[in-house]
Amino acid sequence: MTTRVHKKRRGGRESRNSLPGAGAVTPARRVAFSVLSRVEEGGAFASVLLAHATAELRADDRALCYELVLGTLRWQLWLDKLIEHYAGRAVAEVEAAARRALRLGLYQLRFLSRVPQSAAVNESVNLMHEARTRGAAGFVNAVLRRATREPDYDPANAGGDELERLAIATSHPAWLLARWLQAFGAAETEALARANNQTPPVAFRANEWRANNEEALTRLRAAGVEMQPSEIAPGAWRVIAGTGGAALRALAAEGIVYTQDEASQLVAHVLDAQAGERVLDVCAAPGSKTTHIAGLAGERALVVAGDLYEHRVRVVNESAARQRLTNVCAVVFDAEQPLPFADASFDRVLVDAPCTGTGTLRHNPEIRWRLTPADIAQLAARQQCILAHAARTLRTGGRLVYSTCSVELEENEAIVAAFLREQPDFTAIQVNAPARLLTATGAARTWPHRDGADGFFIASFARPH
């Protein structure tokens, strides 16, 4: 498609506003476009960028920006197939900035019924004017105008075999779905994939070092936050969609509450650190589980939190300080090397291992587009190494907990089996969790489609006397 662009010269330079249709872009869409660019080109995580980039936006713009970024990332494959149909060319042939603008525009046209079609089209075009991308504004306009004329086209119906159709319909890489089909079966796989495209509920816990649980809940209810107790983790609460986001963020900034997925909160309860114990959190950043463990165990416990990089350890320290926890000591170390602690020096040890994160695709949808099959094997090898080093630091009679936010068998059940073969002085013990979450071997699994929580795996080991 050839698009003619008329140019006016001003002092020898092209004027942005002279291009046909050039106009303002709302803050929400401008920030969304910027965040998507950094996610795709810089390997950043959308949730981290959004937290900072939307801090100064009005509440309605902030909500729209989150919806645009996370929705576009979740439905990226399906949207790209739309682009190919409406543009008549492979999506790889579309310039990157135009591709992102088209994804944003098509997401609004197909998923956001309250957004006028004219706004979805015009602002996507204006993003191209702001980006000074030669010729792209007309191309984006033509593609989106065609989309408004053909609103019922579904690219999943044009897919090839059954796997390809499922991949397009659920917007997941076909190779990942093939793995899940083999491991979990067709019904479970489709349910999981579809759940990964839903907006997850916000969950939180109260920080009793700052305010007792009832005080925090009273303040939230007064601000209009509707919530219900978790059925997964003790003391966890799930916010009913669309209520009190600003109030929850304000209390989190004060350290009164901490937002954390329910399944993630279950880990600290499984570890069950007690007053006076020495606890090691091996892969601690950003500190969600570290601070939860420290809060539950009380000030007489010592929680040593380690991570690979200084800036990640600094995040743990900042989180502990915000919650006014005085029993956390954060240090830098490489958990893939022998740890800088004496053998048998801790009562409880947590290995929340680096993993693929396939259980968190609702929160981190970009993971599905970055992950490769080789990553799973590489991470499994790292997990096995880290777990072996961590095990040496556990005293006789202590408890070791291994967890991931992955649903992959190689990162979970296979790691546990290998560990028990190589560490004959350890035994698996049943995780203290609701019975419906327990596996045949006594570990716990949570699922987005079954539990409305992230996909977590938690196993527990004892080192008997």
C-alpha positions in Angstrom: 0.0 0.0 0.0 1.4 3.4 -1.0 0.5 6.5 0.9 1.2 10.0 -0.2 2.2 12.4 2.5 2.0 16.1 1.8 4.8 18.1 3.5 5.2 21.7 4.4 8.6 23.1 5.1 9.2 25.6 7.9 12.8 26.8 8.0 13.9 23.8 6.0 12.4 21.3 8.5 9.2 19.2 8.3 6.5 20.4 10.7 4.8 17.6 12.6 1.4 19.3 12.8 1.4 19.9 9.0 0.7 16.3 8.2 -3.0 15.5 7.5 -5.0 14.6 10.6 -2.2 15.5 13.0 -3.7 16.3 16.5 -3.4 15.7 20.2 -2.9 12.3 21.8 -4.4 11.6 25.2 -2.0 11.0 28.0 -3.2 7.4 28.5 -2.5 6.4 24.9 0.8 8.3 24.7 2.1 6.5 27.9 0.7 3.2 26.7 2.5 3.5 23.4 5.8 4.4 25.2 5.5 1.5 27.6 4.8 -1.0 24.8 7.8 0.3 22.9 10.1 -0.2 25.9 8.6 -3.7 26.6 9.2 -4.8 23.0 12.5 -3.1 22.3 14.1 -2.9 25.7 13.0 -6.2 27.3 11.3 -4.3 30.2 8.4 -5.6 32.2 5.1 -3.8 31.6 3.9 -3.9 35.3 7.1 -2.2 36.5 7.0 0.4 33.8 3.3 1.1 34.3 3.7 1.7 38.1 6.1 4.5 37.4 4.8 5.9 34.1 1.2 6.3 35.3 2.0 7.8 38.7 1.0 11.3 37.6 -2.0 10.4 35.5 -5.6 11.0 36.5 -7.3 7.9 37.8 -9.3 7.4 34.6 -6.3 7.8 32.4 -4.3 5.5 34.6 -6.9 2.8 34.4 -7.2 3.1 30.6 -3.4 3.0 30.2 -3.2 -0.2 32.2 -6.0 -1.7 30.2 -4.4 -0.7 26.9 -0.9 -2.0 27.7 -1.8 -5.3 29.4 -4.7 -6.1 27.1 -2.6 -5.4 24.0 0.1 -7.7 25.3 -2.3 -10.5 26.2 -4.0 -10.5 22.8 -0.9 -9.7 20.8 -1.0 -12.8 18.5 -4.7 -12.4 17.8 -4.2 -8.7 17.1 -1.3 -9.4 14.8 -3.4 -11.8 12.8 -6.0 -9.1 12.5 -3.3 -6.7 11.2 -2.2 -9.3 8.6 -5.8 -9.6 7.3 -6.6 -5.9 7.2 -3.2 -4.8 5.9 -2.7 -7.7 3.4 0.9 -8.3 4.5 2.8 -10.2 7.1 3.0 -8.5 10.4 6.8 -8.8 10.4 6.8 -6.5 7.3 5.0 -3.7 9.2 7.3 -1.1 10.7 7.6 -1.6 14.5 6.0 1.7 15.6 3.1 1.3 13.2 2.6 -2.3 14.4 2.3 -1.1 18.0 -0.1 1.7 17.0 -2.2 -0.8 15.1 -2.3 -3.2 18.0 -3.5 -0.4 20.3 -6.1 0.8 17.8 -7.4 -2.7 17.1 -7.6 -3.6 20.8 -9.8 -0.6 21.4 -12.0 -1.3 18.4 -12.5 -5.0 19.4 -12.4 -5.0 23.2 -13.3 -1.5 24.5 -16.9 -0.8 23.6 -16.9 2.5 25.5 -14.2 4.0 23.3 -15.6 5.6 20.2 -14.3 4.2 16.9 -13.2 7.6 15.9 -11.0 8.0 19.0 -9.4 4.6 18.5 -8.6 5.4 14.9 -7.6 9.0 15.1 -5.4 8.7 18.2 -3.5 5.7 16.7 -2.9 7.8 13.6 -1.8 10.8 15.7 0.7 8.5 17.5 2.4 8.1 14.2 2.5 11.8 13.7 4.2 12.2 17.1 6.6 9.4 16.3 7.5 11.3 13.0 7.3 7.9 11.2 7.2 8.8 7.4 4.2 7.4 5.6 3.0 5.3 8.6 0.1 7.6 9.6 -1.8 7.0 6.3 -1.1 3.3 6.5 -2.4 3.0 10.1 -5.4 5.0 9.1 -6.2 2.8 6.1 -5.8 -0.4 8.1 -8.0 0.7 11.0 -10.7 2.2 8.7 -10.9 -1.2 7.1 -11.2 -2.8 10.5 -14.2 -0.6 11.3 -15.9 -1.8 8.1 -15.2 -5.5 8.9 -15.9 -5.7 12.6 -16.7 -9.4 12.7 -13.6 -11.0 11.2 -12.1 -13.5 13.6 -8.6 -14.7 12.6 -8.9 -17.9 14.7 -11.4 -19.2 12.2 -8.9 -18.8 9.5 -6.2 -20.8 11.3 -4.8 -24.1 10.0 -4.8 -27.1 12.2 -6.4 -27.4 15.7 -3.3 -26.3 17.5 -2.9 -23.2 15.4 -6.5 -22.2 15.8 -6.2 -22.6 19.6 -3.0 -20.6 19.6 -4.7 -17.7 17.7 -7.9 -17.9 19.7 -6.1 -17.7 23.0 -3.2 -15.6 21.8 -0.5 -18.0 23.1 2.6 -19.4 21.3 1.7 -22.7 19.7 4.8 -24.5 21.1 3.8 -23.5 24.7 0.2 -24.8 24.2 1.6 -28.0 22.7 3.6 -28.6 25.9 0.5 -27.9 28.1 -1.7 -30.2 26.0 0.8 -33.1 26.5 1.1 -32.4 30.3 -2.4 -31.3 31.3 -4.8 -32.4 28.5 -7.0 -30.4 26.1 -9.7 -29.1 28.5 -7.2 -27.9 31.1 -4.9 -26.3 28.6 -7.7 -24.3 27.0 -9.1 -23.2 30.3 -5.6 -22.1 31.5 -4.9 -20.2 28.3 -8.2 -18.4 28.4 -7.8 -17.5 32.1 -4.4 -16.0 31.2 -6.1 -13.3 29.2 -8.4 -12.2 32.1 -7.6 -9.3 34.3 -6.5 -10.8 37.7 -8.1 -9.6 40.9 -6.0 -7.5 43.2 -5.0 -9.2 46.4 -3.3 -7.8 49.5 -2.4 -8.5 53.1 -2.3 -6.2 56.0 1.0 -5.3 57.6 0.4 -5.8 61.3 3.7 -4.0 62.2 2.0 -0.8 61.0 -1.6 -1.4 61.8 -3.7 -4.4 63.0 -5.6 -6.3 60.4 -9.0 -4.9 61.4 -7.8 -1.3 61.4 -6.5 -1.6 57.8 -9.7 -3.3 56.6 -11.8 -0.6 58.3 -9.8 2.2 56.5 -10.2 0.4 53.2 -14.0 -0.2 53.6 -14.4 3.5 54.5 -12.7 4.4 51.2 -15.2 2.2 49.3 -13.0 -0.9 48.8 -15.1 -4.1 48.5 -13.2 -7.2 49.4 -13.5 -10.8 50.4 -11.2 -13.1 52.4 -9.0 -15.4 50.4 -9.8 -19.1 50.2 -6.1 -19.8 49.4 -3.9 -18.0 52.0 -4.7 -17.1 55.6 -4.9 -13.4 56.1 -5.1 -12.6 52.4 -7.8 -10.5 50.9 -9.1 -10.3 47.3 -10.5 -7.0 46.1 -13.7 -7.1 44.2 -13.0 -5.7 40.7 -13.2 -2.0 40.2 -13.3 -0.7 43.7 -11.0 1.5 45.7 -7.8 1.3 43.7 -6.6 4.7 44.8 -7.2 4.0 48.5 -5.4 0.7 48.3 -2.4 2.3 46.6 -2.3 5.0 49.2 -2.2 2.5 52.1 0.4 0.4 50.3 2.6 3.5 50.0 2.3 4.0 53.8 3.2 0.4 54.3 -0.2 -0.4 55.9 -1.0 -3.0 53.4 1.0 -4.9 50.8 -0.4 -6.0 47.4 0.6 -9.6 46.7 -1.1 -12.4 44.8 -2.9 -14.9 47.1 -0.8 -17.9 45.9 2.4 -15.9 46.6 1.1 -15.2 50.1 0.6 -18.9 50.7 4.4 -19.5 50.5 5.2 -17.7 53.8 2.5 -19.7 55.6 4.0 -23.0 54.3 7.4 -22.0 55.5 5.8 -21.2 58.9 8.8 -19.4 60.5 8.6 -19.0 64.3 9.8 -16.4 66.8 13.5 -16.7 67.6 14.3 -18.6 64.4 17.0 -17.9 61.8 15.4 -17.8 58.3 17.1 -17.7 54.9 15.3 -16.4 51.8 17.6 -17.4 49.0 16.2 -15.5 46.0 14.5 -12.7 47.8 13.9 -9.7 45.5 11.6 -7.8 45.3 10.9 -8.8 48.9 7.2 -9.8 48.8 7.8 -13.2 50.6 10.7 -11.9 52.6 8.6 -9.2 54.3 5.7 -11.5 54.7 7.9 -14.1 56.5 9.4 -11.3 58.7 6.0 -10.0 59.6 4.5 -13.4 60.5 7.6 -14.5 62.5 7.8 -11.4 64.6 10.7 -9.2 65.7 12.6 -12.0 67.5 13.2 -13.8 64.3 16.0 -13.0 61.9 15.3 -13.1 58.2 18.3 -13.1 55.9 17.3 -12.1 52.4 19.7 -12.6 49.5 19.8 -11.8 45.8 22.3 -11.6 43.0 22.5 -7.8 42.4 22.9 -4.8 44.7 20.0 -2.9 43.1 17.7 -5.9 43.8 18.8 -6.2 47.4 18.2 -2.4 47.7 14.6 -3.0 46.6 14.2 -5.6 49.4 15.6 -3.2 52.0 13.3 -0.4 50.8 10.2 -2.7 51.1 11.2 -3.8 54.6 11.8 -0.1 55.6 8.4 0.9 54.2 6.7 -1.7 56.3 9.0 -0.8 59.3 10.3 -4.3 59.6 13.4 -4.4 61.8 14.2 -8.1 61.5 15.3 -8.3 57.8 19.0 -8.4 56.8 19.5 -8.2 53.0 22.8 -9.3 51.4 24.2 -9.9 48.0 25.2 -13.4 46.9 25.1 -15.7 43.9 22.8 -18.6 44.9 24.3 -20.7 42.0 27.5 -20.8 44.0 28.1 -22.2 47.5 26.4 -19.8 49.9 28.4 -17.6 52.3 26.9 -19.3 55.4 28.0 -22.1 57.5 26.3 -25.5 56.9 23.2 -26.1 59.1 23.0 -22.4 60.2 19.3 -21.8 59.5 16.1 -23.1 60.9 14.0 -22.4 57.8 15.1 -21.9 54.2 13.0 -20.7 51.3 14.0 -21.1 47.7 11.6 -19.2 45.6 13.5 -20.0 42.5 14.0 -18.0 39.3 11.6 -19.5 36.8 9.8 -19.1 33.6 6.9 -17.3 35.3 4.3 -19.2 33.2 2.0 -19.1 36.2 1.9 -15.3 36.1 0.9 -14.6 32.5 -2.2 -12.6 33.6 0.1 -10.1 35.4 3.1 -10.4 33.0 1.7 -11.2 29.6 4.9 -10.3 27.7 6.6 -13.4 29.2 4.7 -15.6 26.7 6.3 -13.8 23.7 9.9 -13.9 25.1 10.0 -17.4 26.4 11.7 -20.2 24.4 11.7 -24.0 24.9 15.4 -23.8 25.7 14.7 -21.4 28.6 12.8 -24.1 30.5 15.7 -26.5 30.5 18.2 -23.8 31.4 16.1 -22.6 34.3 15.5 -26.1 35.6 19.3 -26.7 35.7 19.7 -23.4 37.7 16.8 -24.3 40.1 18.4 -27.7 40.8 21.7 -26.1 41.6 20.3 -23.3 43.8 18.2 -25.8 45.8 21.2 -28.0 46.4 23.3 -25.1 47.7 20.4 -23.9 49.9 19.8 -27.3 51.4 23.3 -27.3 53.0 22.4 -24.3 55.1 19.4 -26.0 56.8 19.9 -27.4 60.3 18.8 -30.9 61.3 15.1 -30.7 62.2 14.6 -27.6 60.0 12.3 -27.0 57.1 13.1 -26.2 53.5 10.5 -24.8 51.1 10.8 -24.7 47.3 8.4 -22.7 45.2 8.0 -21.3 41.7 5.4 -19.2 39.9 5.6 -21.6 36.9 3.2 -24.3 35.8 5.9 -26.3 34.0 6.5 -29.9 35.3 10.2 -29.6 34.6 10.5 -26.7 37.0 8.4 -28.3 39.7 7.7 -32.0 40.2 10.9 -32.9 38.2 13.0 -30.7 40.5 11.5 -32.2 43.6 12.1 -35.8 42.4 15.7 -35.0 41.5 16.4 -33.3 44.8 15.1 -36.2 46.8 17.2 -38.6 44.8 20.4 -36.5 45.4 19.7 -35.6 49.0 18.8 -38.8 50.9 18.8 -37.0 54.3 15.8 -34.9 53.3 12.2 -36.1 53.1 9.2 -34.5 51.5 6.4 -33.4 53.9 2.9 -32.4 53.0 2.3 -28.7 52.5 0.0 -27.0 55.0 -2.5 -25.8 52.4 -6.2 -26.3 51.6 -6.8 -29.9 50.6 -8.1 -29.0 47.1 -4.6 -27.4 46.3 -2.6 -30.5 47.2 -1.0 -32.8 44.6 -0.6 -36.6 44.9 2.9 -36.0 46.4 1.8 -33.5 49.1 3.0 -30.4 47.2 0.5 -27.5 46.5 -0.5 -26.1 43.1 -2.6 -23.1 42.3 -4.1 -22.3 38.9 -5.4 -19.1 37.3 -8.4 -20.9 35.9 -9.3 -23.0 39.0 -8.4 -20.6 41.8 -8.3 -17.1 40.4 -4.7 -16.8 41.6 -1.3 -17.1 39.9 0.0 -20.5 39.0 2.3 -21.5 41.9 4.0 -24.7 42.9 5.1 -25.1 46.6 6.9 -28.2 48.0 8.2 -28.6 51.5 11.0 -30.8 52.9 12.3 -31.7 56.3 15.7 -32.7 57.5 14.9 -35.2 60.2 17.0 -35.6 63.3 
